[in-house]
Amino acid sequence: MKRLFKVALVAGAMLFLGNMAQAQKIGHINFNQLIDQMPETKTIKTQLDAYQKTFVDTYQTMATEFQTKGQAYEKDRATMNDAARTVKENELQDLQKRIQDFQNDARGKVEAKSNELTKPLFTKAKDAISAVAKEKGYSYVLDSSQTELLVSPTADDMMAAVKLKLGLK
């Protein structure tokens, strides 16, 4: 009798868990596509391009200086004594290192500025996705731009509902 009761209890628990698992809704959205469609994206891109241009202009000036000094060195190298040649080579190496350091620093600053400008946009999009997921009863929402599932259960595309939530067409 006890054994029959245990079997019935385990079977009931498995049925309950199976029904519970089936009740979970899964949705998906292409997060990158959503971000691209938000009007703030264009403004952020314009700001980033302007910020990046300041670094590009400085880099071009430094590169031109390096090229000019390199050409002058090549032209005059045969007539230089060893001490003058060593000084010029060290000067060129120093300039090349400053250019590389500038590039790395600029890349880091542009990336930091990008993160600073896009963080509120990403937060706004994620909040809208969360709100729609809660309203529609989704347990899981997958980012279809990042996830490539070879086999997955049926999921609903949430793009239209999130765009509506954000007031996008």
C-alpha positions in Angstrom: 0.0 0.0 0.0 2.8 2.4 0.9 4.6 1.5 -2.3 1.5 2.2 -4.4 1.1 5.6 -2.6 4.7 6.5 -3.3 4.3 5.6 -7.0 1.1 7.7 -7.3 2.8 10.6 -5.5 5.8 10.5 -7.9 3.6 10.2 -10.9 1.5 13.2 -9.7 4.6 15.3 -9.1 5.9 14.5 -12.6 2.6 15.5 -14.2 2.5 18.7 -12.2 6.1 19.6 -13.2 5.4 18.7 -16.8 2.4 20.9 -17.0 4.3 23.7 -15.2 7.1 23.5 -17.8 4.7 23.6 -20.7 3.0 26.7 -19.3 6.1 28.8 -19.6 6.0 31.1 -22.6 9.1 31.9 -24.6 9.5 35.0 -26.7 12.3 36.4 -28.9 13.3 39.7 -30.2 16.2 41.0 -32.4 17.7 43.5 -29.9 20.1 45.0 -32.5 17.3 45.6 -34.9 15.2 47.2 -32.2 18.1 49.5 -31.2 18.6 50.5 -34.9 15.0 51.5 -35.2 15.0 53.8 -32.1 15.3 57.5 -33.0 18.0 58.1 -30.4 20.4 55.8 -32.3 20.8 58.4 -35.0 21.6 61.1 -32.5 24.1 58.9 -30.7 25.8 57.9 -34.0 26.2 61.6 -34.9 27.7 62.5 -31.5 30.1 59.5 -31.7 31.2 60.4 -35.2 31.9 64.0 -34.2 33.8 62.8 -31.1 35.8 60.3 -33.1 36.6 62.9 -35.8 38.6 64.9 -33.3 40.9 61.8 -32.8 41.1 61.1 -36.5 42.2 64.6 -37.3 44.9 64.5 -34.7 46.0 61.1 -35.8 46.3 62.3 -39.4 48.4 65.2 -38.4 50.7 62.9 -36.4 50.9 60.4 -39.3 51.7 63.2 -41.8 54.5 64.4 -39.5 55.9 60.9 -39.2 55.8 60.4 -43.0 57.5 63.8 -43.6 60.2 63.1 -41.1 60.7 59.5 -42.4 61.1 60.8 -46.0 63.6 63.4 -44.8 65.5 60.8 -42.9 65.6 58.5 -45.9 66.8 61.3 -48.2 69.5 62.5 -45.8 70.5 59.2 -44.3 73.5 58.5 -46.6 75.1 61.9 -45.7 74.6 61.6 -41.9 77.2 60.5 -39.5 76.4 57.7 -37.1 75.4 60.0 -34.2 73.0 62.1 -36.3 71.5 58.9 -37.8 71.0 57.4 -34.4 69.3 60.6 -33.1 66.9 60.7 -36.1 66.1 57.0 -35.8 65.3 57.4 -32.1 63.2 60.4 -32.9 61.2 58.4 -35.6 60.8 55.5 -33.2 59.6 57.8 -30.4 57.1 59.4 -32.8 55.9 56.0 -34.0 55.4 54.9 -30.3 53.5 58.2 -29.5 51.2 57.5 -32.5 50.5 53.9 -31.4 49.8 55.1 -27.8 47.5 57.8 -29.2 45.6 55.3 -31.2 45.1 53.0 -28.2 44.1 55.8 -26.0 41.7 57.2 -28.6 40.2 53.8 -29.2 39.6 53.4 -25.4 38.1 56.9 -25.1 35.7 56.4 -28.1 34.6 53.0 -26.7 34.0 54.6 -23.3 32.0 57.4 -24.9 30.0 54.9 -26.9 29.2 53.0 -23.7 28.2 56.2 -21.9 25.9 57.3 -24.7 24.3 53.9 -25.4 23.7 52.8 -21.8 20.5 54.8 -21.4 19.2 53.6 -24.8 19.9 50.0 -24.0 18.2 50.4 -20.6 15.1 52.0 -22.2 14.9 49.1 -24.7 15.4 46.4 -22.0 12.8 48.0 -19.8 10.3 48.0 -22.6 11.1 44.3 -23.4 10.7 43.5 -19.7 7.4 45.3 -19.5 6.0 43.6 -22.6 7.2 40.2 -21.3 5.5 40.8 -18.0 2.2 42.0 -19.7 2.1 39.1 -22.1 3.2 36.5 -19.5 6.6 35.5 -21.1 8.9 33.5 -18.8 11.9 33.8 -21.1 12.9 36.3 -23.8 15.8 35.4 -26.2 17.8 37.9 -28.1 17.6 36.5 -31.7 20.5 38.7 -32.9 22.9 37.0 -30.4 21.5 33.5 -30.1 21.5 30.9 -32.9 19.4 28.0 -31.6 19.5 25.0 -33.9 16.5 23.4 -32.1 14.1 25.3 -29.9 10.6 25.3 -28.8 8.1 27.6 -30.5 8.6 31.2 -29.4 6.7 34.4 -30.1 8.4 37.4 -31.9 8.0 40.3 -29.5 9.3 43.0 -31.9 5.9 44.5 -32.8 4.7 44.7 -29.2 8.0 46.3 -28.0 8.0 48.8 -30.8 4.4 49.7 -29.9 5.5 50.1 -26.2 8.3 52.4 -27.3 6.1 54.4 -29.7 8.0 53.3 -32.8 6.5 52.6 -36.2 
